[in-house]
Amino acid sequence: MTKKIGVIGGGFAGLSAAAYLKKNGYEVVLFEKNDVIGGRNRQFQKDGFVFDMGPSWYWMPDVFEKFFQDFGKTTKDYYALEKLNPAFSIFYDKIKLDIPADPAELPALFESFEEGAGEAFNRFMNSAEYKYEVGMNDFVQKPSKSLLEFASLKVLKGAMKLTLLTKYDKYVREYFKNKYLIQLMEFPVLFLGSAPKNTPALYSLMNYAGLMLGTWYPQGGMHQVVLGMESLIESLGVEVKKSTEITEILVENKRVNGVCLKGGEKVALDGIVAAGDYAHMETLLPVNYRNYTDKYWEDRVFAPSSLLFYLGVDKKIEKLMHHNLFFDESLDQHAVEIYDTPQWPTKPLFYVCVPSKTDDTVAPQGNENIFILMPLAAGVEDTEAIREKYFDIIMDRLEARMEIKIRPHIVYKRSYCINDFKADYYAFKGNAYGLANTLNQTAFLKPKLNNKKIKNMVYAGQLTVPGPGMPPAIISGKLAAQEMEKVVR
């Protein structure tokens, strides 16, 4: 008789796990609390504007391609990708830097800031390419149950080249001295939810991903990736239940035997992949079956939350590109106020995405679709008054750099912050990116994929291996499906 596996959570990890489980011959039902599939990568429409709610950077295109190829498909079967040029722009205190799409142009750009930086860039990227190859093909493809998994001859031979024990900020400064180049090379680790001073230099692989493999955009918005994955799992025969919240995971004799839905209905299952927020998934279990205590989660170093604004503007903003990073204040101070002394930032850095620069379907003609993100410490107080205070801080600086008034042209505005992350995703402390990728929270030191007390239950998503981000979440779903194969029989 075919085993029936439940997947809780319809984000990237849950969609990936459902696809691989179905491919391997199981009956699969995916439960999604919200009315739209995609987790943090949901989308909404209002007054002719189409807003992606979360992820906006399409990096590591090889990971997405590999996922669809595992099912005899390609990304082109579901969405059209466009390589952005410039890849992104950085607004520093005095200058604006456009990052070219062609990697061959980067050494000369670096050299223009600092003598010898062009050759240093090539050396940095040669090392980063090796880390990307080992990291994406060896490290993240393992379930990370123990250190022994990483004891392959290839990894051991290259251990020194991986610079696991070197801090990222120190590593970057071994190559570059110019403050603008340092900030450019440090910013990708922000996707990992950690400050450069706390991140292993291994993660220079992110620089290779961003600067060498390119920054891409799926026409129609980032949610097109979700729609592609949803279409795939439905074509495979996965049953998708939206607006269906799980209130309890039923356990008997150290095995999951089903779930209880909001409203009281029970669904019998032979195994569960818990792909929602890990800490919340644990609360659905009896206390004696949980992997971790409340104190464990309180003691973790969490990646930031975010203050987000979705704006519809009835005017074109000429100086903004698709991706815009505002590094006109101190990254170090903002990082301290996220990780060391959690509080609302004094002088925040922020990011502005304008997909209407690339895609004329996401805003009415002559209008701009603007997405603003300000990193923020998880767990701090969140009120409408505080949100509006920081909206004005951000807009004052944005308008000054653009040299035009934007606020009078806003025809739609929505904010999203800590309270919304908690309500929509049960995100612990309202975090946006899971756990920070510090050395003590990397690989086998992350929360485990397998429930240690229940044989047929595994976890997936940004709070377990490999970590935060869309590509890691896709890989996490695959790893969870592989682990379920081992325990469900």
C-alpha positions in Angstrom: 0.0 0.0 0.0 1.4 3.4 -1.0 2.5 5.5 2.0 0.9 8.9 2.5 3.2 11.8 3.4 2.0 15.2 4.6 4.1 18.3 4.0 3.3 21.2 6.2 4.1 24.6 4.6 4.0 25.7 1.0 7.2 27.7 0.8 10.1 26.7 -1.4 11.2 24.0 1.0 7.7 22.5 1.2 7.2 22.6 -2.6 10.6 21.0 -3.2 10.0 18.2 -0.6 6.5 17.5 -2.1 7.9 17.2 -5.6 10.7 14.8 -4.7 8.5 12.7 -2.5 5.9 12.4 -5.2 8.6 11.5 -7.7 9.7 8.7 -5.4 6.3 7.1 -5.4 4.6 8.4 -2.3 1.1 9.9 -2.0 1.7 13.4 -1.0 -0.6 16.1 0.5 0.7 19.6 1.0 -1.0 21.8 3.7 -0.6 25.6 3.4 -2.0 27.9 6.1 -2.4 30.9 3.8 -4.6 31.2 0.8 -1.6 31.6 -1.5 1.3 29.2 -2.0 4.8 30.4 -1.7 5.5 31.3 1.9 7.5 34.5 2.1 7.5 34.6 -1.7 3.8 35.3 -2.0 2.4 38.0 -4.3 -0.5 40.4 -4.2 -2.1 42.8 -6.7 -3.7 46.2 -6.0 -4.8 49.0 -8.4 -2.8 47.6 -11.3 0.4 47.0 -9.3 1.8 43.5 -8.8 3.9 43.2 -5.6 6.2 40.4 -4.7 6.0 40.3 -0.9 9.4 38.8 0.0 12.5 37.6 -1.9 13.5 39.8 -4.8 17.1 38.6 -5.8 17.4 35.7 -8.2 20.9 34.4 -7.6 22.4 30.9 -8.1 20.4 30.2 -11.3 22.0 26.8 -11.5 20.1 25.6 -8.3 16.7 26.5 -9.8 17.7 24.9 -13.1 18.8 21.7 -11.4 15.6 21.4 -9.5 13.4 21.5 -12.6 15.8 19.2 -14.5 15.3 16.6 -11.8 11.7 16.3 -13.1 12.5 16.5 -16.8 11.8 20.2 -17.1 13.7 23.5 -17.3 13.0 26.9 -15.9 12.0 28.0 -19.4 9.0 25.7 -19.2 7.6 27.9 -16.4 9.1 31.4 -16.6 11.4 33.7 -18.7 14.6 34.9 -17.1 16.2 38.2 -17.9 19.8 39.1 -16.8 19.9 42.5 -15.2 22.3 45.1 -16.4 23.4 46.8 -14.2 23.1 43.9 -11.9 22.5 46.3 -9.0 23.4 49.8 -7.9 24.9 51.0 -4.6 24.4 54.5 -3.3 27.3 55.3 -1.0 27.8 58.5 1.0 29.1 60.5 -2.0 28.9 58.3 -5.1 26.7 55.8 -6.9 28.2 52.6 -8.2 26.6 50.5 -10.9 27.7 46.9 -11.0 27.9 45.6 -14.6 26.4 42.3 -15.6 29.5 41.2 -17.5 32.0 39.9 -15.0 34.8 40.7 -17.4 34.3 44.4 -16.7 34.7 44.0 -12.9 38.5 43.9 -12.6 38.8 47.3 -14.3 36.0 48.7 -12.1 37.8 47.6 -9.0 41.2 48.9 -10.3 39.6 52.4 -10.7 39.0 52.5 -7.0 42.3 51.1 -5.8 45.6 50.2 -7.4 46.1 46.5 -7.6 42.4 45.8 -6.8 41.7 44.4 -10.3 44.2 41.6 -9.8 43.0 41.1 -6.2 39.5 40.8 -7.5 40.6 37.9 -9.8 42.4 36.1 -6.9 39.4 36.6 -4.7 37.0 35.2 -7.3 39.2 32.2 -8.1 39.0 31.2 -4.4 35.3 32.1 -4.3 34.6 29.9 -7.3 36.2 26.9 -5.5 34.1 27.6 -2.4 31.0 27.8 -4.5 31.8 24.4 -6.2 32.5 22.7 -2.9 29.8 24.5 -1.0 27.0 23.9 -3.4 28.0 20.4 -4.6 29.3 19.0 -1.3 28.4 21.0 1.8 24.8 21.9 1.2 23.9 18.5 -0.4 24.4 16.7 2.9 21.9 16.3 5.7 24.5 17.5 8.2 23.9 14.9 10.9 27.5 14.9 12.0 31.0 16.3 11.2 31.9 12.9 9.6 29.8 13.7 6.5 32.3 16.4 5.5 35.3 14.2 5.8 35.5 13.5 2.1 39.0 13.5 0.5 38.0 16.5 -1.7 36.9 18.6 1.3 39.8 17.5 3.5 42.3 18.4 0.7 40.7 21.8 0.3 40.0 22.6 3.9 42.5 25.4 4.0 41.1 26.9 0.8 37.6 27.0 2.4 38.8 29.4 5.1 36.1 28.1 7.5 37.7 29.6 10.6 38.5 33.0 9.1 36.0 35.8 9.8 34.5 37.3 6.6 35.3 40.9 7.4 39.0 40.1 8.0 39.1 38.0 4.9 37.8 40.8 2.6 40.3 43.2 4.1 43.2 40.9 3.1 42.3 41.7 -0.5 40.9 45.3 -0.5 41.5 48.5 1.5 39.1 50.9 -0.3 36.0 51.4 1.9 33.6 51.2 -1.1 35.0 47.9 -2.4 34.9 46.5 1.1 31.2 47.4 1.5 30.5 45.9 -2.0 32.2 42.6 -1.1 30.6 42.4 2.4 27.0 43.1 1.4 26.2 39.6 -0.1 26.6 38.0 3.4 23.6 40.0 4.5 21.6 37.5 2.6 22.9 35.0 5.1 21.4 36.9 8.0 24.7 37.7 9.7 27.2 40.5 10.2 30.5 40.1 8.3 32.4 39.9 11.6 30.5 36.8 12.6 30.3 35.1 9.2 32.9 32.4 8.1 34.9 33.4 5.0 33.6 30.3 3.3 30.6 32.4 2.4 32.6 34.4 -0.1 30.9 31.9 -2.4 28.0 34.4 -2.3 30.2 36.9 -4.1 30.8 34.4 -6.8 27.1 33.8 -7.1 26.2 37.4 -7.3 29.0 39.0 -9.3 30.1 36.1 -11.6 26.8 34.1 -12.1 24.7 37.2 -12.5 21.6 38.8 -11.1 18.4 37.6 -12.9 14.7 38.4 -12.9 11.8 36.2 -13.8 9.3 38.2 -15.9 6.1 38.6 -14.0 7.8 38.7 -10.7 9.6 36.4 -8.3 6.3 34.6 -7.6 6.6 33.1 -11.0 9.1 30.7 -9.6 6.5 29.6 -7.0 3.8 29.2 -9.7 6.2 27.1 -11.7 6.9 24.8 -8.7 3.2 24.7 -7.9 2.4 23.7 -11.4 5.0 21.0 -11.3 3.8 19.4 -8.1 0.2 19.5 -9.3 1.2 17.8 -12.6 2.9 15.1 -10.6 -0.2 14.5 -8.6 0.5 16.2 -5.3 -2.7 17.2 -3.4 -2.5 20.9 -2.4 -4.7 22.1 0.4 -4.6 25.9 0.8 -6.1 27.9 3.7 -5.6 24.8 5.8 -3.9 25.2 9.1 -2.4 22.4 11.1 -3.1 22.7 14.9 -1.7 19.4 16.1 0.7 16.7 14.9 -0.7 13.3 16.2 1.9 10.9 17.6 1.5 7.4 18.8 4.3 4.9 19.8 7.0 7.4 18.7 5.5 7.6 15.2 3.4 10.3 13.5 0.0 8.9 12.5 -1.7 12.1 11.3 -2.5 15.7 11.9 -5.5 17.7 13.2 -6.7 20.6 11.1 -8.1 23.9 12.4 -11.8 23.0 12.8 -11.2 19.6 14.2 -10.8 17.4 11.1 -8.1 14.7 11.4 -6.0 13.4 8.5 -4.2 10.1 8.7 -0.6 10.1 7.5 2.4 7.8 7.4 5.0 10.6 7.8 5.4 14.3 8.0 7.8 16.9 6.5 7.4 19.9 8.7 8.5 22.8 6.3 7.0 25.6 8.3 8.8 27.7 10.9 10.8 25.0 12.8 10.2 26.5 16.2 6.4 26.7 15.6 6.3 23.2 14.1 7.7 21.9 17.4 4.8 23.5 19.3 2.4 21.3 17.4 3.9 18.3 19.1 3.6 17.1 22.7 6.5 18.5 24.7 8.2 15.2 25.2 8.5 14.7 21.4 10.1 18.0 20.6 13.7 18.2 19.4 14.4 21.5 21.2 13.3 23.5 24.2 12.0 27.0 24.3 15.3 28.1 25.8 17.2 26.6 22.8 15.3 28.8 20.4 15.7 31.9 22.7 19.5 31.3 22.7 19.9 31.1 18.9 21.3 34.0 16.9 18.5 34.9 14.5 18.9 36.6 11.2 17.1 40.0 10.9 13.5 40.7 10.5 12.6 43.5 8.0 10.5 46.6 7.8 8.9 46.5 4.3 7.0 49.0 2.3 5.1 48.3 -1.0 4.5 51.5 -2.9 2.7 52.3 -6.1 4.0 55.6 -7.5 2.4 57.5 -10.4 5.7 58.9 -11.6 8.9 57.4 -13.0 12.0 57.7 -10.8 14.8 58.0 -13.3 17.8 57.6 -11.0 16.7 54.2 -9.5 17.6 50.9 -11.1 16.0 47.5 -10.5 18.1 46.8 -7.4 19.4 49.7 -5.3 21.4 49.4 -2.1 21.7 52.5 0.1 25.0 52.2 2.0 25.2 55.9 2.8 25.4 55.2 6.5 27.5 52.8 8.6 27.0 49.1 8.0 28.9 48.3 11.3 26.5 50.4 13.4 23.4 49.0 11.8 24.8 45.5 12.3 25.4 46.2 16.0 21.8 47.4 16.4 20.6 44.1 14.8 22.8 41.5 16.5 24.6 42.9 19.6 22.1 45.4 21.1 18.8 44.6 19.3 16.9 47.9 18.7 15.5 50.0 16.0 18.4 51.4 14.0 19.8 54.9 14.6 20.9 55.4 10.9 19.5 52.6 8.9 20.8 51.1 5.7 18.0 50.1 3.3 17.3 48.5 -0.1 14.9 49.6 -2.8 13.7 47.3 -5.6 11.9 48.7 -8.6 10.8 45.7 -10.8 8.9 48.1 -13.1 12.3 49.1 -14.5 12.5 45.6 -16.0 8.9 44.4 -16.2 6.1 46.6 -17.5 3.4 44.1 -16.3 3.9 45.0 -12.6 2.7 48.6 -12.7 0.4 50.7 -14.8 2.1 52.6 -17.7 4.2 55.6 -16.5 4.1 54.3 -12.9 6.7 52.7 -10.6 6.4 49.6 -8.5 8.7 50.2 -5.4 9.6 47.7 -2.7 11.6 49.0 0.2 13.3 46.8 2.8 15.1 47.9 6.0 16.8 45.2 8.0 15.7 45.1 11.6 16.5 43.1 14.7 14.1 40.3 15.3 11.8 40.6 18.3 11.8 44.4 18.8 8.6 46.3 19.3 6.5 46.8 16.2 3.8 49.5 16.0 2.3 51.6 13.2 3.8 54.8 14.7 7.3 53.3 14.6 6.8 52.1 11.0 5.7 55.6 10.0 8.7 57.2 11.7 11.1 55.0 9.7 9.1 55.5 6.5 9.8 59.2 6.8 13.5 58.6 7.6 13.9 56.5 4.6 11.9 58.7 2.3 13.8 61.8 3.4 17.1 60.2 2.4 15.6 58.6 -0.8 14.1 61.9 -2.0 17.3 63.8 -1.3 19.4 61.3 -3.4 16.8 61.2 -6.2 16.5 65.0 -6.1 12.7 64.8 -6.5 9.6 64.5 -4.3 8.2 61.0 -4.3 5.7 61.0 -1.4 3.1 63.3 -3.2 3.1 60.7 -6.0 2.4 57.6 -3.9 -1.0 56.2 -4.9 -0.7 53.0 -3.0 1.1 52.1 0.2 1.3 49.0 2.5 3.7 48.2 5.3 4.8 44.8 6.6 6.9 44.1 9.6 7.5 41.9 12.6 3.9 41.5 13.7 3.0 40.4 10.1 5.8 37.8 9.9 4.5 36.3 13.2 0.8 36.3 12.0 1.4 35.0 8.5 4.2 32.5 9.1 4.4 32.0 12.9 8.0 33.3 12.4 10.0 33.1 15.7 10.4 36.6 17.0 9.1 37.8 13.6 12.3 36.9 11.9 12.5 37.2 8.1 15.5 35.1 7.2 15.8 32.2 9.7 19.0 31.6 11.7 22.1 33.7 11.1 24.9 31.7 9.4 27.5 32.1 12.1 30.2 29.6 12.6 28.3 28.0 15.5 25.2 27.7 13.4 26.6 26.3 10.2 26.1 22.8 8.7 25.8 20.1 11.4 25.5 22.8 14.1 22.1 23.9 12.8 18.8 22.4 14.1 18.6 18.8 12.8 16.6 17.7 9.8 15.4 14.6 11.7 13.2 14.5 14.7 15.3 12.5 17.2 12.3 11.1 19.0 9.8 10.4 16.2 11.0 8.1 13.5 8.9 9.3 10.6 9.1 13.1 11.0 11.6 15.4 9.4 12.0 19.2 9.1 12.8 21.5 6.2 13.2 25.2 5.6 15.3 28.1 6.5 15.8 27.2 10.2 17.5 23.9 9.4 20.1 22.9 6.8 21.4 24.3 4.5 20.0 27.7 5.7 18.2 30.8 4.6 17.5 31.9 1.0 15.5 30.5 -1.9 18.2 28.1 -3.3 19.0 26.7 0.1 15.3 26.2 0.8 14.9 24.2 -2.4 17.8 22.0 -1.4 16.5 21.7 2.1 13.2 20.2 0.7 15.2 17.7 -1.3 17.3 16.7 1.7 14.1 16.3 3.8 12.6 14.0 1.1 15.7 11.9 1.1 15.6 11.5 4.9 11.9 10.6 4.8 12.8 7.8 2.3 15.0 6.3 5.0 12.6 6.5 7.9 9.1 6.0 6.5 9.4 2.4 5.5 
